[in-house]
Amino acid sequence: MTWQGLGGSRRIFFMTNPLHPLLMAQPEGPAEDGQGAAVAEKEELALEPPRLYQVVMLNDDFTPMEFVVLVLQEYFRHDIETATQIMLKIHHEGRGVCGVYTKDVAATKVELVLAAARQAGHPLQCILETA
């Protein structure tokens, strides 16, 4: 690395790194020894979107339907109509998808639902599944 100063009454210094990719990509003037400037090519990274997980509530014969609707509204931000539809699906089919999230978010929501159910004294079960 080299330090370069700018003229004038005040001295301002900045650092230049000849190995920095942006500086390497800048074309230089013709070289005296016949050698051309090196150009660094950017490698494309193959990024995949994160895997998604479903938060699924399971039916039981003891948790009140109103509590399930409340949990769906509070922790999954569903409106009353959507929360009621999901609750009925859980009731009739034995399970229902509350939402689809990345792994960390889904796991946190499962823990929040389980904690709320335990605090209220309900055996409500909530699990995580790959989407």
C-alpha positions as CSV (number, residue, x, y, z in Angstrom):
1,M,0.0,0.0,0.0
2,T,1.1,3.5,-0.6
3,W,0.2,6.8,0.9
4,Q,-0.5,9.7,-1.5
5,G,-0.9,13.3,-0.4
6,L,-2.8,16.1,-2.1
7,G,-1.2,19.5,-2.5
8,G,-2.4,22.8,-1.1
9,S,-2.1,24.5,2.2
10,R,-3.6,21.5,4.0
11,R,-2.2,18.0,3.6
12,I,-4.9,15.3,3.1
13,F,-3.7,11.7,2.8
14,F,-5.5,8.7,1.5
15,M,-4.5,5.1,1.1
16,T,-4.4,3.2,-2.2
17,N,-4.1,-0.5,-2.3
18,P,-2.9,-1.8,-5.7
19,L,-4.4,-5.2,-5.0
20,H,-7.9,-3.8,-4.4
21,P,-10.3,-5.3,-7.0
22,L,-11.6,-1.9,-8.1
23,L,-8.2,-0.5,-8.5
24,M,-7.0,-3.5,-10.4
25,A,-9.9,-3.2,-12.8
26,Q,-9.0,0.4,-13.7
27,P,-7.1,0.5,-17.1
28,E,-3.7,2.0,-16.7
29,G,-1.8,3.9,-19.4
30,P,0.4,2.1,-21.8
31,A,3.3,0.3,-20.0
32,E,6.8,1.2,-21.0
33,D,7.9,-2.4,-21.0
34,G,5.2,-3.7,-23.4
35,Q,3.2,-5.4,-20.6
36,G,-0.6,-4.6,-20.4
37,A,-2.5,-3.9,-17.2
38,A,-4.1,-6.9,-15.4
39,V,-7.8,-6.9,-15.1
40,A,-9.5,-8.9,-12.3
41,E,-12.7,-10.6,-13.3
42,K,-15.6,-10.8,-10.8
43,E,-16.6,-14.4,-9.9
44,E,-20.3,-15.0,-9.8
45,L,-21.4,-16.6,-6.6
46,A,-24.2,-19.2,-6.8
47,L,-26.4,-18.1,-3.9
48,E,-29.5,-20.0,-3.0
49,P,-32.4,-18.6,-1.1
50,P,-32.7,-19.9,2.5
51,R,-34.9,-23.0,3.0
52,L,-38.4,-22.3,4.3
53,Y,-40.2,-24.1,7.1
54,Q,-43.8,-24.4,8.0
55,V,-45.1,-23.7,11.5
56,V,-47.9,-26.3,12.0
57,M,-50.4,-26.5,14.8
58,L,-51.8,-29.9,15.8
59,N,-55.3,-30.5,17.0
60,D,-56.1,-31.7,20.6
61,D,-59.4,-32.1,22.4
62,F,-58.6,-29.7,25.2
63,T,-57.3,-26.4,23.9
64,P,-60.2,-23.9,23.3
65,M,-60.8,-22.8,19.8
66,E,-60.8,-19.1,20.9
67,F,-57.2,-19.6,22.3
68,V,-56.0,-21.0,19.0
69,V,-57.6,-18.0,17.1
70,L,-55.9,-15.6,19.6
71,V,-52.5,-17.2,19.1
72,L,-52.9,-17.1,15.3
73,Q,-53.7,-13.4,15.5
74,E,-51.0,-12.5,18.0
75,Y,-48.0,-14.5,16.8
76,F,-48.7,-15.0,13.1
77,R,-50.5,-11.6,12.4
78,H,-53.6,-13.2,10.8
79,D,-56.8,-11.3,10.7
80,I,-59.8,-12.7,12.6
81,E,-61.3,-14.4,9.4
82,T,-58.0,-16.0,8.4
83,A,-57.2,-17.1,11.9
84,T,-60.7,-18.7,12.2
85,Q,-60.3,-20.5,8.9
86,I,-56.9,-21.9,10.0
87,M,-58.3,-22.9,13.4
88,L,-61.2,-24.8,11.7
89,K,-58.7,-26.6,9.4
90,I,-56.8,-27.6,12.5
91,H,-60.0,-28.8,14.2
92,H,-61.3,-30.8,11.2
93,E,-58.1,-32.1,9.6
94,G,-56.0,-32.5,12.7
95,R,-53.3,-30.0,11.7
96,G,-53.0,-26.6,10.0
97,V,-50.2,-24.4,8.6
98,C,-49.9,-21.1,10.5
99,G,-47.2,-19.6,8.4
100,V,-44.0,-20.3,6.4
101,Y,-40.7,-18.7,7.5
102,T,-36.9,-19.2,7.5
103,K,-35.7,-21.7,10.0
104,D,-34.8,-19.3,12.8
105,V,-38.0,-17.3,12.6
106,A,-40.1,-20.5,12.4
107,A,-38.3,-22.0,15.4
108,T,-38.9,-18.8,17.4
109,K,-42.6,-18.8,16.6
110,V,-42.9,-22.4,17.6
111,E,-41.3,-21.7,21.0
112,L,-43.5,-18.6,21.5
113,V,-46.7,-20.6,20.8
114,L,-45.6,-23.4,23.1
115,A,-44.8,-21.0,25.9
116,A,-48.1,-19.2,25.6
117,A,-50.0,-22.5,25.6
118,R,-48.2,-23.7,28.7
119,Q,-48.7,-20.4,30.5
120,A,-52.4,-20.6,29.8
121,G,-52.5,-24.3,30.8
122,H,-53.3,-25.7,27.4
123,P,-51.7,-28.8,25.8
124,L,-51.5,-27.1,22.3
125,Q,-48.8,-28.6,20.1
126,C,-46.9,-26.6,17.5
127,I,-44.2,-28.1,15.3
128,L,-41.8,-27.1,12.5
129,E,-41.7,-28.9,9.1
130,T,-39.8,-28.3,5.9
131,A,-42.0,-26.4,3.3
